[in-house]
Amino acid sequence: MTAAYYRGNKTFEVARIEAQPPGPGEVQVQVAYCGICGTDMHAYHGNMDARVGFERILGHEMSGRIAAVGEGVEGWAQGDAIVVRPLDPGAPNPATEAGYPHVSHNLKFIGLDTDGALQQLWNVPAFTLHRLPEGLRLDHAALIEPVAVACHDVRLSRLQPGEDVVVIGGGPIGILVAMVARAAGGTVVISEVNPHRLAIAGKLGFDTVNPAEADLKAEIEARTGSKGADVVFEVSGTQPGVDAMTAVAATRARIVMVAIHAKKPQVDLFQFFWRELQMIGARVYEPEDYEKAIALVAEGQIDADTVITDVSPLSEIQAAFEALDASPTALKSLIKVGDVA
């Protein structure tokens, strides 16, 4: 089989390797598609070398079918269409005992801490699997992992139908958060400075504001009768985004921190006192978020054809990462890992 190894210095090596059978409690997955996410790009830039090393197969936004079932695995069969929720909580600890294995103290993220989906045959624990409905296209299904991130963010926000929402940052996750929030009944505005991403957001039917050209706070107040946004998602990972999240928030608004910030941002805590704001941390997803994401993608509430901007074969993974790194227009790039119907 073929696999792509991250070798450091923005370099991948595509190699032929011997497939290993699944162990007890594992299934072997024939990978169809794998998306490139922001974390993969961080690894590509060398920012995670201490964590992933130079023998790692990356990739976790995937879809595929079961190729083989290991000893002790029940309820799954060869040919089942699946996606993988790439979290291994490890040994029991206070977080898992409290019912939060997705933020386990011993969490391993499959595809970063262990080998991932950029290989044609991939052995994973059976407890990570989610079943896909009949007829769901496997390229569209490769979006389920990032959609699950968005579902987790929106669920934790406690968004109610009719509430005003501002999504700060119109990249792949920001766009998906906006679509999930709209499906939940929110009135959504996306704040973004990249004109290409603004155009995609507009194509998807969202109202947008470019804060480099307009006063975002004034725009949101004008749209909400001076109230502000009931729910704000900070997805930009920038200091201006953090400044904006408190500026646009309504009294008792909920602010969800989605982005990972490279440096500790400065937060206007006075606004939390002044308007009784709430900040909510959101990390990855839980099983119910995956099931919700599968339903939204299957129902067509996620415009997968617009979100997926290019697809490359595994043999061209180096060029795909280089192109995505240089492209101002790409949103979600997929790698076609294997020929899986």
N, C-alpha and C positions, 0 to 999 in steps of 0.2 A: 504494500500500500504506500501512498504518498503522504508526507507530512511536511509542514513548514516550521522550521526552527528559528527563533529569534537568536541572533548571534551577537547582538550589540552593535553600536556605531551605525544605527539606522539600517541594519542589514538582516535579511532573512535568507535562509538556505532551504531550498526544497529538496527533500531527500526521499529515497525509497527505503522503507524499513519493514521489518517483519511484524505482522499483526500478532498480538497476544490474545488468547481466549479470555473471556470475562471470568473473573474470580467469583467466589461465593458472594451472593448478595449484589452482584453487578450485572449489568447488561452491556452488550456491545452495540453501539449505535453506528449505523452508516450515515455519515453526516452529509446533508444536502447543501445547505447554505450556512454561512457564518458572517455576521455583520462586523464591521470595524467600528469600535466605539471610542469615546474620548479617552478611556483608560488604556486601551490598546495604543492610542497615539502617544500617551504619556510614556508608555513602555518603549515605543519606537524611538522617542527622543532621548532615551537613556535615563529618564527620571526615576525608573523603577528597577534599575539594574541590580541593586542590592537585594531586592525582593525576588525578582524572577530569574536572575542569572543569565547564562548564555546557552543553556541547553533546553530552553522552555518552548513548548508548543502553546501559543496563545489562543484566544478565541473563546467566547462564551455566549454570544448572541446567535443562537443556532436553531436549525430544524433538521429533522432526519427521520429515519425508520430503524426499528430494532433489527439487528442482524443476527444476534444470538443472545441467549438467556443463560446466566450463570446459575450455579447450584443454589437452591433455596429461594429462588425468585418466583413469586406467584403473581398471577393477574396480568402478565405481559407475555406477548408472543412475537415471534419473528414476523416482520412486516408491519407492526403497529407504528403509526405515525405519531411522533412525539416531539416535545421540546424538553430541554433540561433546565431546571432551576439550579444554577451552579453554586450552591452553598453547601458546605459540609461543616456542621457546628462543632464537630470534634467531641472531646471529652466533656461530660457534664460539668456545669459551672453555674454561678448564680443567675446568669441571664437565661440559660436554657431551662433551669429549674423554675424560673418565673414565667416561662412560656414564650420566651423571645429568642429562639435559636438563631434568627437572622442577624442578631447582634451579639452572638456568642463571644465570650472572651477568648475562645479558642477557634474562632471561625477561620476556615480556609476557603478562599474564593477559587473555585475550580476554573482553570484557564489563566490564573495568575500564580497562585501558590502551588498548584499542580497542573499537569498538562491539560490543554483545552481542545477546542473543536476544530482547529485548523489541521485536521488529519482525517483521512477517509474513514477509518474505523477507530472508534473512541470508546473506551471502557469507563463507565460511570456507575456510581451507586444507584440502585434501583429506586431509592427513596427520593431521588432528584427529578424523576420523570413526571411529566404531565401529558395526558393524552390529547391529541388533536381531533377535532370533529372531521367527519368524512367530507371530502371535497375542498378543504382549506388548502390553498396553494402553499407549497413549501417555501417559496421565496417570501411570500407575505408572512408566513409563520416565523421567519427569522427575525421579525420585528417584535415578537411577543415579549422577549426579555426586556427591552427598553420600554415597551408599553406597560409592562408590569411595574417598572420603576415609577412611571407616571401615575398608575393606578394607586400605588402605595402613597405617593405624595398627595393626591387628591383625597384619598380616603382619610388620611390623617388630618387634612385641613378641615374636615367636617363641612365641606361645601354644601350649601342648600340651594335648591332651584331658585333662580331669580337673583342670586347674589352677584355683585360686581367683582370681577377677577382681573388682576393684572399679572401677567407673566413677564418677568424681566429676563430677557435672553431668548432669542428665537432660533437657537441651534436645534439639533435633533431632539434632545430631551425637552427643551422648551416647547417646541412644536407639538410633541406628543402630550405633554402636560396640558397644553391648551386644548387639544382635541378631546382628552379625557374629561377635562373640566367642562367643556361645552356639552359633552354627552351627559354629564351630571346635572345640567341645567344652568350652568353659570353663564353670565354675560362677559365675554373674554376680550381683553385688549392685550396685544403683545407689544412690548417695548424692545426694540432692536436697532442697532446702528448699521448693520451690514445690509446694503440695498438689495442684494440677491436674496437674502433670507426674508427680508420684508416682502419681496415680490412673491416668494413661495407662500408666506403667511397670507398675503392678500388673495392668492389663487385658491387657498383653502377656505376663504370666506371670513377671515378674521379682520377686525379693525386693528390698525397698527399705529404706533407712534415712534418716530425716530428721535430719541432724546438729544441727538447731536444737532437737530434742526428745530426742535420745538421744546417748550417747557412741559415736561411730562406731568409734573404735579398739577399745573394749570389745566392741562388737557383732561386729566382724570377728574378733576373737580368739576370741569365744565360738563363732562359726560354723566356725572353722578349727582348733580345738584349740590355741589360743594361738600358732599359726604365723604368721598374717597372710596377706595376699594375695600370690600369686606374680606377678601382673601388675596394675598400677594405671594407669588412664588418667585424666589430669588434663584435664578438658574444661570446667571451670567458669570458668576465666579469673579466678579470685579468689584473694586471699591466703589465706583459710581453706581453699580447695581445695588450695593448695600445701602448707600446713601439714599437711593430712590425708594427702597422698600419701605422705609419708615416715613418718607415724605408723602407717599401716595396713600398710606393706610388710613382707613376710617377708624372712628372710635371703636375700640374692642375688636379690631381686625385681627385675623390670624395670619401670621407670616410664616411660610414654610421655607426652610433653608434646604434647597435641593443641591446646589452646586458645591463642589469641593474647592475651597480656596487655597491657593498655594502659600499665601501668607495670611496671618491673622488680620482680618479686616477691623477697621474701627466702626463701631456700631453706636448710633445715637440712642443711648439708653434713656435719655430724657423723654423721648417720645413714647417709650413704653410706660413711663409713669404718667405722662400728660394725657395720653389717650387710652390707657389700660390695654395696651397691645399684648398679644401673645406670640411668642416665637416657638416654632415646632421644628425639631430636628427630624429628618427623614433619611433613612439609610436602606438601600436596596429594596427588598420586598418580602412578603410572606406568601404562603401557598394560595390564600384567597385572592391575592393580587394577581397571581398568575392565571387563575381561573377567570377572573374578570377580564384580564387582557386577552385571553383566548376568545372569550365571547365577543369583545369589542371588535377584534380583528375579523372574526368569522362573520359578524353582522355587517361589516363594511363601514363601521363608524370611525375606523382609522383609514385614512386615504393612503393605502400602502403604495400605490403606483406613483403618487406624488412624492412621498417620503423617500422611496428608494430611487436614488438618482443615477446609480451605475452598478453594474455587476461584472466581475472579472473572474477568470478561472484561477484555481489554486496555483497553477504554474506561473501566473503573472502577479503573485502577491507583492513582490518587491515594487513593481511598477504601480500597483494599486495603492500602496501606502504612500509612495512618492507623489502620486497624482492627488490623492486626498489631502496630503500635507500642503500642497501648493494651490489647491482649488478654492476660490472664494464662493463657488456656486454649489458645490456638492453638499448634500444633506446626509443621506445614509448610503454608504458603500457596502455592497455585499461581495463576498467571495463564494463562488460556486465550488464547493469542495469535492463533491462527487456527483455522478449521474444517478440520481435517486428520483424515481417517479412518485 
